[in-house]
Amino acid sequence: MIPAVMPTYARADIAFERGEGVYLYAAGGRRYLDFGAGVAVNSLGHAHPHLVAALKAQAETLWHCSNLYRVTGQEKVARRLIEHSFAETVFFCNSGAEAMEGVIKVIRKYHHAAGNPERNRIIVAEGAFHGRTLATLAAGGQEKHLKGFDPVMGGFDRVAFGNLNELRNAIGAATAGILVEPIQGEGGIRPASMEYLRGLRAVADEFGLLLAFDEVQTGNGRTGKLFAHEWAGIAPDVMGTAKGLGGGFPVGAVLATAKAASGMTAGTHGSTFGGNPLAMAVVDAVLDVLLADGFLDQVQEMGRLLWQELGKLAARHPALIEERRGAGLMLGLKCRVPNADLVKAAMDEGLLLVAAGDNTVRLVPPLIVEAPHIAEAISILDRSLARLAA
C-alpha cells in the first residue's frame, strides 16, 4: 500500500517539533545541531525573532491578492535587491526550480525578441543541478535525476565544469547563453575558480551571449557576500536565487539587467503565488539582517573558522576524508567511505548534515552560527568518524 505522503524521499525516521537558533528539537525532546539548515534554506536559523514578528504582522493584514494588482511588498523588496546587486529588475516566484525556469525563459526570450529566434541553446556544466522540473532536470543533465522522465527536453549543450576551452568550442550559431553555479552544490560542493567566472563573463561578451548564474544555494549571504559571483568582481546578465532568500519561507527570484529582461513583457511569464505579501514581508525581514552592518563580515569569519577546523579534522582522519571543499558557510567533505554513513553517524551523535554528489557531505549551517557551535560540530564529527573507523 502506498503511504499517504507520496514516497519520493528516502526520509530519516525522525520528526522535529520545534527549532531555536541553530538547533532542532525532535519529538521526545532530543536536541540536534543543525548544519543542514533545511538544505541551506534556514539562513537565519529557526524561529528568528525578527522573521517571526514580520510574518505575524503580515499574516494579520493580507496574505494573498494575486499578481493582477500591484503588490507593494514586491516593489520594496525588488528595490532593495536591485540596490545591492547587479540587477535592474526582479521577478518573484516560489522556489529555486521556478527561478531557474525563469532564467531559461529570459535567455531564450531575449534573443527571440532581438530577432534571433534560432539562438535558443544554453551551454551548461557537467555535474550541475538546477532543479526538478523537466527543463531544469535537462539543464542539470544527471542521469540519476532524468531516468524515467523521457523525452529529455532539448536546448542544452554540456561541457566540463571549469573548462573555458571546451566551453568556447561548444559555442555555435544557435548558442544563446551560458548557465553555471558559482559553486556546484548538489554536484559535490565544487567551487568555480575566480578566473573561470571572469572568463565566462569575457566569453559571453565576446559572442553576444547572456551569462546566467544559478545562485539558488550560493546566494543570500551563504559565501559571505550577498551573492557568490561578487567574489570574482563580475556580474551576470540574469540570475536565479531562492533557498536562504526567505529564511525558510518558500520564495525564489529572478534578477536581471534591463537588457536581459527586454523580452519579458506582459503575458510572457507569471506565477499565481509568486511574491505574495507573506513571502515579501519575510524576505524584507531577511534582508534587514543580511544587510546589517557587520553581518556578512561575521559570516566570512565563521566560514574561515569552519574551513580551518575541517582541515584539521581531515588531517586526523585521512583514511575516511579525502578533502574539504567550498567557500564561506557552504563547505563539504569528500569522503572515502559512503557519505550516507557519515551523515547517519553524525545524526546518531546529534549533528545534522546533508549528503551531496561525488560522495560528499555538505555543511551548510545557518548564517548565525558562532564559534562554539562550530567547535561542537567538529567534536561530533570527530566522534562520528572514529566510530566509522572502528
C-alpha positions as CSV (number, residue, x, y, z in Angstrom):
1,M,0.0,0.0,0.0
2,I,1.3,3.4,-0.9
3,P,1.7,5.8,2.0
4,A,-0.4,8.9,2.3
5,V,2.6,11.1,1.6
6,M,4.0,10.1,-1.9
7,P,7.2,8.2,-1.2
8,T,9.6,10.3,-3.3
9,Y,12.1,10.8,-0.4
10,A,14.2,8.3,1.5
11,R,13.4,10.0,4.8
12,A,15.2,9.5,8.1
13,D,12.9,8.2,10.8
14,I,12.9,11.4,12.8
15,A,10.4,14.2,13.1
16,F,11.2,17.6,14.6
17,E,8.7,19.5,16.7
18,R,10.5,22.9,17.0
19,G,13.6,24.8,16.3
20,E,15.5,27.6,18.0
21,G,18.6,29.3,16.5
22,V,21.0,26.6,15.2
23,Y,19.2,23.8,16.9
24,L,16.3,21.5,16.1
25,Y,14.3,19.5,18.7
26,A,12.8,16.1,17.9
27,A,9.7,14.5,19.3
28,G,10.8,13.4,22.7
29,G,13.0,16.5,23.2
30,R,16.4,15.4,21.9
31,R,18.4,18.4,20.6
32,Y,20.2,18.3,17.2
33,L,22.8,20.8,16.0
34,D,21.5,21.8,12.5
35,F,24.4,22.1,10.0
36,G,22.0,21.2,7.1
37,A,19.7,24.2,7.6
38,G,16.9,22.7,5.6
39,V,19.4,22.2,2.7
40,A,20.8,25.8,3.1
41,V,17.4,27.3,3.4
42,N,17.2,28.4,7.1
43,S,19.7,31.1,6.6
44,L,18.9,32.8,9.9
45,G,18.3,29.6,11.8
46,H,15.0,28.6,13.4
47,A,12.4,30.9,14.9
48,H,14.4,34.0,14.3
49,P,12.5,36.7,16.3
50,H,12.7,39.4,13.5
51,L,11.3,37.0,10.9
52,V,8.6,35.7,13.2
53,A,7.5,39.2,14.0
54,A,7.4,40.2,10.3
55,L,5.4,37.1,9.3
56,K,2.9,37.5,12.2
57,A,2.3,41.2,11.4
58,Q,1.7,40.5,7.7
59,A,-0.5,37.5,8.5
60,E,-2.8,39.8,10.3
61,T,-3.3,42.1,7.4
62,L,-3.0,40.5,4.0
63,W,-1.9,37.0,2.8
64,H,-2.6,37.0,-0.9
65,C,-4.0,39.2,-3.5
66,S,-2.6,37.9,-6.8
67,N,-0.3,39.5,-9.3
68,L,-3.3,41.0,-11.1
69,Y,-2.7,44.0,-8.9
70,R,0.3,45.9,-7.5
71,V,2.0,44.2,-4.6
72,T,3.8,46.9,-2.6
73,G,5.9,44.4,-0.8
74,Q,7.3,43.2,-4.1
75,E,8.1,46.7,-5.1
76,K,10.0,47.4,-1.9
77,V,12.0,44.1,-1.9
78,A,12.8,44.4,-5.6
79,R,14.2,47.9,-4.9
80,R,16.4,46.5,-2.1
81,L,17.7,43.6,-4.2
82,I,18.5,46.0,-7.1
83,E,20.3,48.4,-4.8
84,H,22.5,45.6,-3.5
85,S,23.1,43.7,-6.8
86,F,23.8,43.9,-10.5
87,A,20.1,43.7,-11.3
88,E,17.7,46.3,-12.7
89,T,14.5,44.2,-12.4
90,V,13.3,41.3,-10.4
91,F,10.6,38.6,-10.9
92,F,9.4,36.7,-7.8
93,C,8.4,33.1,-7.7
94,N,8.2,30.3,-5.1
95,S,11.3,28.1,-5.4
96,G,14.7,27.6,-6.9
97,A,13.5,25.4,-9.7
98,E,10.9,28.1,-10.7
99,A,13.6,30.7,-10.5
100,M,15.9,28.7,-12.9
101,E,12.9,28.1,-15.2
102,G,12.5,31.8,-15.3
103,V,16.2,32.3,-16.1
104,I,16.0,29.8,-19.0
105,K,13.0,31.7,-20.4
106,V,14.7,35.1,-20.1
107,I,17.7,33.8,-22.1
108,R,15.5,32.4,-24.9
109,K,13.1,35.3,-25.0
110,Y,15.9,37.9,-25.1
111,H,17.3,36.5,-28.4
112,H,13.8,35.9,-29.8
113,A,12.8,39.5,-29.1
114,A,16.0,40.7,-30.7
115,G,15.1,38.9,-34.0
116,N,17.3,35.9,-33.5
117,P,14.9,33.0,-32.6
118,E,17.4,30.5,-33.8
119,R,19.6,31.4,-30.8
120,N,17.9,29.2,-28.2
121,R,20.6,26.8,-26.8
122,I,22.3,27.2,-23.5
123,I,25.7,25.9,-22.5
124,V,25.6,24.2,-19.1
125,A,28.2,22.4,-17.0
126,E,28.7,18.7,-16.2
127,G,27.8,17.9,-12.6
128,A,25.3,20.7,-12.4
129,F,21.9,20.7,-10.6
130,H,19.3,23.4,-11.4
131,G,16.1,21.9,-10.1
132,R,13.5,19.1,-10.5
133,T,11.2,20.5,-13.3
134,L,11.6,19.0,-16.7
135,A,13.6,21.9,-18.1
136,T,15.9,22.3,-15.1
137,L,16.4,18.5,-15.0
138,A,17.5,18.7,-18.6
139,A,19.8,21.6,-17.8
140,G,21.4,19.6,-15.0
141,G,21.7,16.5,-17.2
142,Q,22.3,14.0,-14.4
143,E,21.1,10.5,-15.3
144,K,20.0,9.6,-11.8
145,H,17.5,12.5,-11.9
146,L,16.4,12.1,-15.6
147,K,15.8,8.4,-15.6
148,G,12.2,7.6,-16.3
149,F,11.2,11.1,-17.5
150,D,11.9,10.8,-21.2
151,P,11.9,12.5,-23.6
152,V,14.5,14.9,-22.2
153,M,13.9,18.5,-23.1
154,G,16.4,19.8,-25.6
155,G,18.2,23.0,-25.9
156,F,21.3,22.4,-23.7
157,D,24.9,21.7,-24.6
158,R,27.1,20.3,-21.8
159,V,30.7,21.0,-21.2
160,A,33.2,20.2,-18.4
161,F,32.8,22.5,-15.3
162,G,35.7,24.9,-15.2
163,N,37.0,24.3,-18.7
164,L,36.9,27.5,-20.7
165,N,38.4,26.0,-23.8
166,E,35.8,23.3,-24.0
167,L,33.1,26.0,-23.5
168,R,34.4,28.2,-26.3
169,N,34.5,25.2,-28.6
170,A,30.8,24.5,-27.9
171,I,29.6,27.9,-29.0
172,G,27.7,27.8,-32.2
173,A,25.2,29.9,-34.2
174,A,22.3,28.7,-32.0
175,T,24.0,29.4,-28.7
176,A,22.0,31.9,-26.6
177,G,23.6,31.8,-23.2
178,I,25.8,30.2,-20.5
179,L,24.4,28.9,-17.2
180,V,26.6,27.8,-14.3
181,E,26.6,27.6,-10.5
182,P,29.5,29.5,-8.9
183,I,29.7,26.5,-6.5
184,Q,28.1,23.3,-7.6
185,G,26.0,22.3,-4.6
186,E,24.3,19.0,-5.3
187,G,27.2,18.2,-7.6
188,G,29.6,17.9,-4.6
189,I,30.4,21.4,-3.3
190,R,32.7,22.1,-6.2
191,P,33.6,25.8,-6.4
192,A,34.4,27.5,-9.6
193,S,37.7,29.5,-9.7
194,M,37.6,33.2,-9.9
195,E,39.5,33.0,-13.2
196,Y,36.8,30.7,-14.6
197,L,34.0,33.0,-13.6
198,R,35.8,36.0,-15.1
199,G,36.4,34.0,-18.2
200,L,32.7,33.2,-18.6
201,R,31.9,36.9,-18.5
202,A,34.5,37.7,-21.1
203,V,33.3,34.8,-23.4
204,A,29.7,35.9,-23.1
205,D,30.6,39.4,-24.0
206,E,32.7,38.3,-27.0
207,F,30.0,36.2,-28.5
208,G,26.9,38.2,-27.6
209,L,25.6,35.6,-25.1
210,L,23.7,36.1,-21.9
211,L,25.6,34.9,-18.8
212,A,23.4,33.3,-16.2
213,F,24.3,32.2,-12.7
214,D,22.4,29.7,-10.6
215,E,22.7,31.2,-7.1
216,V,19.8,29.3,-5.6
217,Q,22.1,27.8,-2.9
218,T,25.1,30.1,-3.1
219,G,23.2,33.4,-2.8
220,N,21.8,35.4,0.1
221,G,24.9,35.5,2.2
222,R,25.9,31.9,2.0
223,T,29.5,32.6,1.0
224,G,30.0,35.8,3.0
225,K,28.8,38.1,0.2
226,L,25.2,38.7,-0.7
227,F,25.9,36.7,-4.0
228,A,28.8,34.4,-4.6
229,H,29.8,35.8,-8.0
230,E,30.7,39.1,-6.3
231,W,33.9,37.5,-5.2
232,A,35.1,37.4,-8.8
233,G,34.3,41.1,-9.4
234,I,31.9,40.4,-12.3
235,A,28.2,40.2,-12.7
236,P,25.8,38.0,-14.8
237,D,23.1,39.2,-17.0
238,V,20.4,37.1,-15.3
239,M,20.4,35.0,-12.1
240,G,18.1,32.8,-10.2
241,T,18.1,32.6,-6.4
242,A,15.9,31.1,-3.6
243,K,16.7,28.9,-0.6
244,G,18.1,31.4,2.0
245,L,16.2,34.3,0.5
246,G,13.1,33.6,2.6
247,G,14.9,32.1,5.6
248,G,12.6,29.1,5.4
249,F,9.6,30.7,3.7
250,P,9.1,29.4,0.1
251,V,10.3,32.1,-2.2
252,G,12.5,32.5,-5.3
253,A,13.6,35.3,-7.5
254,V,14.9,36.0,-11.0
255,L,17.3,39.0,-11.0
256,A,18.1,40.5,-14.4
257,T,19.6,43.5,-16.2
258,A,17.2,45.7,-18.2
259,K,18.9,44.3,-21.4
260,A,18.4,40.7,-20.5
261,A,14.8,41.2,-19.5
262,S,13.9,43.3,-22.5
263,G,11.8,40.5,-24.0
264,M,9.8,39.8,-20.8
265,T,6.8,41.8,-21.5
266,A,3.2,41.4,-20.1
267,G,2.0,37.9,-20.5
268,T,5.4,36.3,-21.2
269,H,5.7,34.8,-17.7
270,G,3.8,34.6,-14.4
271,S,3.2,33.0,-11.0
272,T,0.0,32.7,-9.1
273,F,1.6,32.7,-5.6
274,G,5.0,34.3,-6.5
275,G,5.8,37.3,-4.4
276,N,2.7,37.3,-2.3
277,P,2.5,39.7,0.7
278,L,3.5,37.0,3.2
279,A,6.6,36.0,1.2
280,M,7.7,39.6,0.7
281,A,7.3,40.5,4.3
282,V,9.7,37.7,5.3
283,V,12.2,38.4,2.5
284,D,12.2,42.0,3.6
285,A,13.0,40.9,7.2
286,V,15.7,38.5,6.0
287,L,17.4,41.4,4.1
288,D,17.2,43.5,7.2
289,V,19.5,41.0,8.9
290,L,21.7,40.1,5.9
291,L,22.4,43.7,5.0
292,A,23.0,44.9,8.6
293,D,26.5,46.3,9.3
294,G,28.9,43.6,10.1
295,F,26.7,40.6,9.4
296,L,28.3,39.3,6.3
297,D,31.8,40.0,7.8
298,Q,30.8,37.6,10.6
299,V,29.7,35.0,8.1
300,Q,33.1,35.3,6.4
301,E,34.8,34.9,9.8
302,M,32.8,31.8,10.7
303,G,33.4,30.4,7.2
304,R,37.2,30.8,7.7
305,L,37.0,29.1,11.1
306,L,34.9,26.2,9.9
307,W,37.3,25.8,6.9
308,Q,40.3,25.7,9.2
309,E,38.7,23.2,11.6
310,L,37.6,20.9,8.8
311,G,41.1,20.9,7.5
312,K,42.4,19.7,10.9
313,L,39.6,17.1,11.0
314,A,40.5,15.8,7.6
315,A,44.2,15.5,8.7
316,R,43.1,13.5,11.7
317,H,41.1,11.1,9.6
318,P,42.9,10.7,6.3
319,A,41.5,7.2,5.8
320,L,37.9,8.5,5.8
321,I,38.1,12.1,4.5
322,E,39.7,12.8,1.1
323,E,39.4,16.6,1.1
324,R,37.5,19.7,2.1
325,R,35.7,21.9,-0.4
326,G,33.7,25.1,-0.8
327,A,33.6,28.7,0.4
328,G,32.1,30.7,3.2
329,L,29.5,28.6,5.0
330,M,28.9,26.3,2.1
331,L,31.5,23.6,2.8
332,G,31.9,20.0,2.1
333,L,33.9,16.9,3.0
334,K,34.6,14.4,0.2
335,C,34.5,11.0,1.8
336,R,36.5,7.8,1.3
337,V,33.6,5.9,2.9
338,P,29.9,6.2,1.8
339,N,28.8,9.7,2.6
340,A,25.5,8.4,3.8
341,D,27.4,6.5,6.5
342,L,28.9,9.7,7.8
343,V,25.5,11.5,7.7
344,K,23.9,8.7,9.7
345,A,26.8,8.5,12.2
346,A,26.7,12.3,12.8
347,M,22.9,12.2,13.2
348,D,23.2,9.5,15.8
349,E,25.6,11.8,17.7
350,G,23.3,14.8,17.4
351,L,24.5,16.6,14.2
352,L,22.5,17.1,11.1
353,L,24.4,17.2,7.7
354,V,23.3,16.8,4.1
355,A,24.7,14.4,1.5
356,A,25.7,15.7,-1.9
357,G,27.0,14.2,-5.2
358,D,30.6,13.0,-5.6
359,N,30.4,11.2,-2.3
360,T,30.5,14.5,-0.4
361,V,28.8,15.6,2.8
362,R,27.6,19.2,2.9
363,L,28.0,21.5,5.9
364,V,25.7,24.5,5.4
365,P,24.8,25.8,8.9
366,P,22.6,28.8,9.5
367,L,24.5,32.0,8.9
368,I,24.0,33.0,12.5
369,V,26.4,30.1,13.6
370,E,29.0,31.1,16.1
371,A,32.4,29.7,17.2
372,P,31.0,27.4,20.0
373,H,28.6,25.8,17.5
374,I,31.5,25.1,15.1
375,A,33.5,23.6,17.9
376,E,30.5,21.4,18.9
377,A,30.1,20.3,15.3
378,I,33.8,19.4,14.9
379,S,33.7,17.4,18.1
380,I,30.7,15.4,17.0
381,L,32.3,14.8,13.6
382,D,35.4,13.6,15.3
383,R,33.4,11.1,17.3
384,S,31.4,10.0,14.3
385,L,34.5,9.4,12.1
386,A,36.1,7.5,15.0
387,R,33.0,5.2,15.1
388,L,33.2,4.7,11.4
389,A,36.9,3.9,11.5
390,A,36.2,1.3,14.2
